[in-house]
Amino acid sequence: MNVSRASRRITWVVPLLVLLTLLPIAAAAEVLELGSPAPPLPEQVLELGSPAPPAAVDADDGADEDAAGGTIGESANGAPSIALEQVWIEAGVLTKDQSQARTSNYLHADLAVDWPLASRWSVRLGARLDGYLQTGVEDFDRLELDVGESYLRYQDMDRRITLGPQIVTWGRVDETPPTDQLSVQDLSRMLLDDLEDRRRAVLAARWEEFIGEVKVDLLYVPRLRAAEMPRLDSIWSPVDKTRGRIIGMPVDPLMAPLIQAGSVDENEGGSGGWGLRLSRPGRGLDYALTVQNTRPSVPYYGLDPRVRESLLARPWDLAAALRAAPDTFVARYPRTWVLGGDLGLTTESATWRLEAAWLSDQPATAADLRVITREAIQWVAGVEFYPGDRELRVNLQLGGGQLLDAPVGVLDRRKTLELFGDLETNFARDRWRARLRFFKGLDDSDLYLNPQLSFVGFEPHEITLAYHYFDGAEQTLGGFYEENDLVTLGWRMRF
């Protein structure tokens, strides 16, 4: 629902004033050496989904200092510490006249309280603020407060137990890890942000056990939390009501009027799932295996069966089909078995990664508009290296997926093959950073380019000028968002 300009100014100015008031307090908590380069990262393969280990510990086993023989659990009770961990403000202008918006803007802030309790126990309380402002034909603003990582944790030499909302991202690759099926995705801005910024906290119980060099990681999510999705009038929504399209599906003259005039039931809730991951780091070689039984957080939109029956019986009577059910489309989260693994190999010249998963129930839409499930395979292989004088970092990943035994006429794409890339270099005494993110469809025409130029010489501040370019065939992501080319200017402060 649109609001007046005065209301919009009030909605945004109040949180901005609060944040700007807190910034000097937070900044004063640290003594920064301005213009100094960031310390080099250790040359090893990191295991995603675990807290960052200290420098003296192999990063791949995910163990904190106490698990490596330190004394974290022996310290006395401490006072709680409050930290403004991140502030991010971004303004974006769309460059194509046919877009449904003129600007797309974003505000984000993270606040956390960490409290060490009695020996081996600690508490963390986190909150995040997200604001969205879109102007143009589709005009809206939204301000949301959400829980961040907030948990009670026990930790000793051999194990770590975490209870509460948390973010756990299993897998090894950087863009679309196939074994990351238990985390909650944040698609409110689709793929504009890095993977680490596209996850939300979910209520879970996690037990990490360290047995020699092997880590046993058990995660239980009692209740499904659906992915954070854009509003239907957002230009990043996977449902385009203006043109009558759903991402990944071909334009259908029978479906288009239903998409434009119908409603969508997100159907959030119900049971969650569980997963087990066994990982073993090594000197230059690490690997992991996982089994999961879960419901993916990203919804699959299909016709309500009653709407489908009415449409097939009387395809000329769209009004009757719309009246057949309270909601035209229903979001589905089919329960799925996942079997997969990942492998990392570090050599003198490069880091190689491989990750793959088999999924038992991947949703699709048949030719008669029924929502069916079929087995599927997803995989990614990549290499990261530093050519030349090591000022340039190159990360290339080739990924694909296949829907097995798909019936003739299925509307979804049966196969995908894409090349992902991330190139980054610092220059001018490491005060500037140039970066290029991209993906290119190799089976269908599909292209996304994201060049960025950032000034990072005034820590902890970062100012970035970026461009997002989309292009592609009808059923691809680039084709679906090809009217949303965007120039952004952002300021980000991270502690």
ROZA-355785 format. One line per 2 residues: number of its first residue (from 1); for each residue x, y, z of C-alpha. Coordinates in steps of 0.1 Angstrom, whole numbers, plus 5000, padded with zeros to 4 digits. Example, Ala and Ser with C-alpha at 12.3 -4.5 7.8 and 13.67 -1.06 7.14 Angstrom:
! residues 2
1> 5123,4955,5078; 5137,4989,5071
! end
This chain:
! residues 495
1> 5000,5000,5000; 5014,5034,4991
3> 5019,5061,5017; 5023,5098,5015
5> 5057,5114,5010; 5055,5130,5045
7> 5048,5096,5061; 5077,5081,5042
9> 5101,5108,5054; 5090,5102,5090
11> 5095,5064,5085; 5130,5068,5074
13> 5143,5098,5092; 5136,5085,5128
15> 5157,5053,5125; 5184,5072,5106
17> 5187,5098,5134; 5190,5070,5160
19> 5217,5053,5140; 5237,5084,5134
21> 5235,5092,5171; 5249,5057,5179
23> 5277,5059,5154; 5301,5082,5173
25> 5297,5061,5204; 5304,5029,5186
27> 5334,5044,5167; 5349,5056,5199
29> 5352,5021,5212; 5381,5013,5188
31> 5414,5029,5180; 5418,5025,5143
33> 5448,5029,5121; 5434,5047,5091
35> 5445,5037,5057; 5463,5005,5068
37> 5457,4974,5047; 5436,4945,5061
39> 5457,4916,5076; 5462,4888,5051
41> 5438,4858,5053; 5453,4824,5061
43> 5457,4803,5029; 5433,4775,5038
45> 5399,4763,5030; 5373,4777,5054
47> 5343,4756,5066; 5312,4778,5063
49> 5287,4777,5091; 5311,4779,5121
51> 5323,4809,5140; 5357,4822,5128
53> 5385,4804,5145; 5415,4821,5161
55> 5447,4824,5140; 5464,4795,5157
57> 5437,4770,5149; 5430,4753,5116
59> 5400,4771,5103; 5385,4741,5087
61> 5376,4721,5118; 5355,4750,5131
63> 5368,4746,5166; 5372,4777,5188
65> 5402,4783,5210; 5390,4761,5238
67> 5386,4732,5215; 5423,4736,5206
69> 5436,4735,5241; 5429,4771,5252
71> 5411,4784,5283; 5379,4800,5271
73> 5357,4781,5294; 5378,4789,5325
75> 5373,4826,5325; 5353,4843,5352
77> 5319,4858,5346; 5320,4890,5325
79> 5299,4920,5319; 5276,4921,5288
81> 5290,4941,5259; 5268,4959,5235
83> 5280,4965,5199; 5266,4981,5168
85> 5282,4956,5144; 5272,4970,5111
87> 5254,5000,5094; 5246,4999,5057
89> 5228,5026,5036; 5224,5022,4999
91> 5207,5044,4973; 5199,5029,4939
93> 5187,5044,4906; 5172,5022,4878
95> 5185,5030,4844; 5158,5017,4820
97> 5126,5036,4813; 5104,5004,4812
99> 5112,4995,4848; 5083,4997,4873
101> 5105,5017,4897; 5127,5048,4895
103> 5147,5041,4927; 5154,5011,4949
105> 5170,5020,4983; 5181,5000,5013
107> 5189,5005,5050; 5204,4979,5073
109> 5218,4978,5108; 5229,4950,5132
111> 5230,4953,5170; 5243,4926,5193
113> 5247,4920,5231; 5273,4893,5241
115> 5274,4882,5277; 5298,4856,5290
117> 5282,4838,5319; 5295,4811,5343
119> 5323,4788,5331; 5318,4776,5295
121> 5284,4794,5291; 5276,4825,5271
123> 5246,4844,5258; 5241,4864,5227
125> 5212,4886,5218; 5210,4901,5183
127> 5186,4923,5163; 5186,4936,5128
129> 5168,4965,5112; 5160,4965,5075
131> 5144,4993,5055; 5133,4993,5019
133> 5122,5024,4999; 5110,5020,4963
135> 5097,5049,4942; 5081,5049,4908
137> 5051,5032,4893; 5053,5006,4921
139> 5058,5028,4952; 5063,5016,4987
141> 5084,5017,5019; 5088,4992,5046
143> 5108,4992,5079; 5113,4958,5097
145> 5128,4947,5129; 5139,4911,5130
147> 5158,4888,5154; 5195,4883,5148
149> 5216,4855,5162; 5203,4851,5197
151> 5213,4820,5216; 5225,4803,5247
153> 5258,4785,5241; 5278,4759,5261
155> 5314,4752,5250; 5342,4731,5263
157> 5373,4713,5249; 5353,4687,5229
159> 5319,4702,5220; 5298,4733,5214
161> 5261,4733,5220; 5240,4763,5207
163> 5203,4768,5214; 5183,4797,5199
165> 5179,4816,5166; 5212,4812,5146
167> 5226,4813,5111; 5242,4781,5099
169> 5254,4779,5063; 5267,4745,5054
171> 5287,4741,5023; 5319,4753,5007
173> 5312,4773,4976; 5304,4810,4976
175> 5272,4816,4956; 5248,4787,4956
177> 5260,4758,4978; 5240,4727,4970
179> 5243,4712,5006; 5230,4745,5022
181> 5194,4733,5025; 5187,4741,5062
183> 5195,4778,5063; 5169,4805,5058
185> 5175,4825,5027; 5170,4863,5025
187> 5157,4871,4990; 5144,4905,4998
189> 5169,4919,4973; 5174,4887,4954
191> 5211,4883,4944; 5223,4919,4948
193> 5242,4910,4979; 5269,4884,4988
195> 5259,4851,5003; 5268,4861,5038
197> 5242,4889,5036; 5215,4866,5022
199> 5207,4845,5053; 5184,4850,5083
201> 5185,4835,5118; 5162,4805,5124
203> 5153,4789,5158; 5175,4758,5160
205> 5194,4735,5183; 5230,4727,5172
207> 5255,4702,5186; 5291,4703,5174
209> 5313,4675,5186; 5350,4674,5180
211> 5364,4639,5179; 5401,4640,5171
213> 5403,4656,5136; 5366,4648,5128
215> 5338,4672,5135; 5302,4659,5139
217> 5277,4687,5134; 5240,4680,5142
219> 5214,4707,5135; 5177,4705,5143
221> 5152,4731,5132; 5119,4725,5149
223> 5097,4748,5128; 5100,4760,5092
225> 5109,4797,5088; 5102,4806,5052
227> 5127,4827,5032; 5125,4864,5036
229> 5108,4874,5003; 5102,4908,4986
231> 5068,4923,4986; 5047,4914,4955
233> 5050,4951,4943; 5088,4950,4947
235> 5108,4950,4915; 5128,4920,4931
237> 5097,4899,4936; 5098,4864,4919
239> 5061,4870,4910; 5057,4898,4884
241> 5020,4908,4886; 5025,4935,4861
243> 5035,4912,4832; 5019,4880,4847
245> 5051,4860,4851; 5067,4838,4878
247> 5105,4834,4877; 5118,4803,4861
249> 5085,4797,4842; 5077,4805,4805
251> 5051,4832,4797; 5018,4814,4795
253> 4987,4832,4781; 4965,4810,4803
255> 4985,4817,4835; 4993,4853,4830
257> 4958,4867,4838; 4957,4846,4870
259> 4991,4859,4881; 4980,4895,4874
261> 4947,4893,4892; 4952,4865,4917
263> 4966,4864,4952; 4994,4843,4967
265> 4993,4824,5000; 5028,4821,5014
267> 5017,4793,5037; 5045,4798,5061
269> 5049,4774,5091; 5048,4737,5099
271> 5076,4714,5109; 5112,4721,5100
273> 5139,4695,5096; 5173,4682,5107
275> 5207,4676,5092; 5240,4658,5101
277> 5274,4669,5087; 5307,4650,5092
279> 5338,4670,5082; 5375,4663,5085
281> 5401,4690,5078; 5436,4682,5067
283> 5468,4697,5055; 5456,4710,5022
285> 5427,4686,5019; 5393,4687,5037
287> 5361,4670,5030; 5326,4667,5044
289> 5295,4645,5040; 5259,4654,5049
291> 5225,4639,5052; 5194,4661,5057
293> 5157,4658,5059; 5142,4692,5056
295> 5119,4716,5039; 5136,4743,5019
297> 5129,4779,5029; 5124,4792,4994
299> 5088,4788,4983; 5076,4772,4951
301> 5045,4788,4938; 5018,4766,4922
303> 4981,4769,4914; 4957,4759,4941
305> 4942,4726,4930; 4907,4741,4931
307> 4918,4769,4908; 4934,4745,4885
309> 4903,4723,4882; 4881,4752,4874
311> 4906,4766,4849; 4909,4733,4830
313> 4871,4727,4830; 4863,4763,4817
315> 4895,4780,4804; 4875,4809,4791
317> 4860,4817,4825; 4889,4833,4844
319> 4866,4849,4869; 4853,4815,4880
321> 4889,4802,4884; 4898,4832,4906
323> 4867,4826,4928; 4875,4788,4932
325> 4898,4793,4962; 4907,4821,4986
327> 4942,4823,4971; 4951,4816,4935
329> 4986,4804,4941; 5000,4785,4971
331> 5036,4785,4983; 5049,4749,4987
333> 5079,4737,5008; 5081,4700,5000
335> 5099,4678,5025; 5132,4666,5009
337> 5159,4642,5017; 5194,4656,5009
339> 5225,4635,5004; 5257,4654,4996
341> 5292,4664,5003; 5320,4688,4996
343> 5357,4687,4990; 5385,4713,4993
345> 5420,4710,4980; 5447,4736,4986
347> 5479,4736,4964; 5507,4761,4962
349> 5489,4780,4934; 5452,4776,4940
351> 5423,4764,4962; 5400,4739,4945
353> 5364,4733,4957; 5338,4707,4948
355> 5303,4703,4962; 5273,4682,4951
357> 5239,4671,4964; 5211,4647,4955
359> 5176,4660,4964; 5146,4636,4967
361> 5117,4660,4960; 5123,4690,4938
363> 5090,4708,4929; 5080,4715,4893
365> 5049,4722,4873; 5037,4697,4847
367> 5020,4705,4814; 4986,4701,4830
369> 4995,4727,4857; 4999,4701,4885
371> 5027,4707,4910; 5048,4675,4910
373> 5081,4665,4927; 5111,4648,4911
375> 5146,4639,4921; 5173,4664,4913
377> 5210,4667,4913; 5229,4700,4920
379> 5267,4705,4918; 5293,4732,4918
381> 5331,4730,4911; 5354,4760,4915
383> 5389,4773,4918; 5403,4803,4936
385> 5438,4817,4927; 5460,4848,4927
387> 5476,4853,4893; 5506,4875,4888
389> 5518,4895,4919; 5489,4883,4941
391> 5472,4916,4940; 5443,4901,4920
393> 5421,4874,4934; 5401,4853,4910
395> 5373,4829,4920; 5356,4809,4893
397> 5328,4784,4899; 5309,4762,4874
399> 5276,4750,4886; 5247,4730,4873
401> 5215,4712,4881; 5192,4686,4865
403> 5156,4675,4872; 5156,4637,4869
405> 5128,4618,4851; 5109,4651,4843
407> 5077,4644,4823; 5073,4658,4788
409> 5060,4693,4788; 5072,4703,4823
411> 5072,4741,4825; 5104,4744,4846
413> 5139,4742,4833; 5151,4707,4833
415> 5188,4715,4832; 5209,4745,4841
417> 5246,4752,4836; 5261,4784,4848
419> 5295,4800,4853; 5299,4822,4884
421> 5328,4846,4889; 5343,4870,4915
423> 5374,4890,4906; 5389,4915,4932
425> 5420,4936,4935; 5432,4964,4958
427> 5453,4993,4946; 5466,5028,4956
429> 5481,5014,4989; 5451,4992,4995
431> 5429,5023,4999; 5407,5013,4968
433> 5392,4980,4958; 5378,4970,4924
435> 5356,4940,4921; 5335,4922,4895
437> 5308,4896,4904; 5291,4878,4875
439> 5272,4848,4864; 5268,4836,4828
441> 5243,4809,4817; 5259,4784,4794
443> 5228,4764,4784; 5204,4794,4780
445> 5212,4830,4774; 5216,4844,4810
447> 5239,4872,4822; 5244,4892,4854
449> 5273,4917,4858; 5281,4936,4890
451> 5312,4958,4888; 5321,4976,4920
453> 5345,5003,4930; 5350,5009,4968
455> 5370,5033,4988; 5382,5014,5019
457> 5410,5036,5032; 5390,5051,5061
459> 5383,5021,5083; 5357,5010,5094
461> 5339,5029,5066; 5334,5017,5031
463> 5319,5037,5002; 5309,5017,4971
465> 5297,5026,4937; 5282,4996,4918
467> 5262,4987,4888; 5239,4957,4884
469> 5232,4945,4848; 5207,4918,4839
471> 5200,4902,4805; 5189,4868,4793
473> 5162,4845,4779; 5127,4844,4791
475> 5129,4817,4818; 5163,4828,4832
477> 5170,4851,4862; 5187,4876,4839
479> 5158,4877,4816; 5132,4880,4844
481> 5150,4911,4858; 5163,4926,4826
483> 5143,4958,4832; 5159,4963,4866
485> 5194,4975,4857; 5206,4995,4887
487> 5233,5020,4897; 5239,5021,4935
489> 5259,5042,4958; 5264,5028,4993
491> 5281,5035,5026; 5288,5007,5050
493> 5305,5006,5084; 5315,4973,5099
495> 5332,4967,5133
! end
